Amino acid sequence: MTRPRRPAPATRARILEAARRELGRDPDSSLTDIAAAAGVVRRTVYGHFAGRSALVEGLAAEAAEALRDALATAPDPPSDAVTALRRFVLALWPVGDRYRILLRLAPQDLGTARVDEILAPARDRATAIIEHGQRQGVFRTAIPPAPLARALERLLLALLDCVNAGTWSDDGTRSARAALITVGADAPVDPRDELTSGSEAH
């Protein structure tokens, strides 16, 4: 008995990569546009994804895995909470930058609950770092760790969306500095991560 052929993982990965690029260029890109960019026919896309929502969910699942990997491979948190938070942002920024188009697609294609699920591991890590920093006396204590971690999350997502809009350009260094300001850290300013106007964006 002949077994049904399974979709090739390499083709699926190519479609997802094409979707990330095309949706980044134009969030309204059609499956036909994405298929052409991937070098396949529309029918092949449907062989891997039932439709646009399933394709976006594929990108979301890929982003969630990349986020977990970044957290798992990040250096062990140092005793210094300021350094820990800076390293945390620098480790996660490349993932956020790669999948920032999901910020534009999430309201329509993913929904709040799915976005919360994807971000939960990073939020938990941020909460732990902030709690540690508050105990050390280097982060503000007027706001509890969990709400402050939420505020930090919204800031970083907003900066990523500014990258989408072309008003912010960063490798994570300036955003790490912004994160430290958000939690009230009195961290020394490094000339390389000095916050400057959006006119630097490119």
Secondary structure, DSSP 8 states (H G I E B T S, - for coil): --------HHHHHHHHHHHHHHHHH-TT--HHHHHHHHTS-HHHHHHH-SSHHHHHHHHHHHHHHHHHHHHHHS----S-HHHHHHHHHHHHHHHHHHTTHHHHHHHHHT-HHHHHHHHHHHHHHHHHHHHHHHHHT-S--SS-HHHHHHHHHHHHHHHHHHHHHTS---SSHHHHHHHHHHTT------GGG----GGG--
